[in-house]
Amino acid sequence: MQIVTLYATTAAIFLVLDAIMLNTVIAPLFRQHLGDAILDTPRLGAASVFYLFYVAGLLLLVSWPAYQGNDLLRALWQGALVGALAYGTYEMTNYATLADWHPKMVVTDWIWGTFLTAASATGGIWATRAILG
């Protein structure tokens, strides 16, 4: 029950925060630089696969060990590290290989992914503890 609740709270935090940022900052920024290459409607199947697996990986690598050790600081810094690695890989690979990938996109999304992953890991543990006691 603990790990299911931890997954659900972490995923909820991740999805809500990311939806806000995607709609207000990331999508307009990417549209500005990539124009028609951006879909009007995202491919929800692909997005769902990413979110399901990313949160599962975050739990395996960060949240569950930090939850068991009752260590929010560990969740924060390890979540930031995982986010920086994952989002940095995506952004730097695209910047290295795609002509229209702009440095502002790299920096904005990389910082966002680092923060988002850290906040989701830490917030998921906090919320799970609040729910389960």
Number of C-alpha atoms within 10 A of each C-alpha: 7 15 15 10 17 25 22 16 21 27 22 16 20 22 16 12 14 17 12 11 15 16 11 11 12 18 15 14 18 19 14 13 15 15 12 9 10 14 10 9 6 9 9 9 8 9 10 11 10 12 14 12 11 18 22 17 13 23 24 13 15 24 33 21 14 21 23 10 11 15 14 18 12 19 30 21 19 22 27 24 17 20 24 22 15 16 20 19 13 14 20 16 13 15 16 9 9 10 9 13 18 17 12 12 17 19 15 14 24 22 16 19 23 22 18 23 31 28 22 27 33 27 22 28 29 17 17 20 15 9 12 10 6
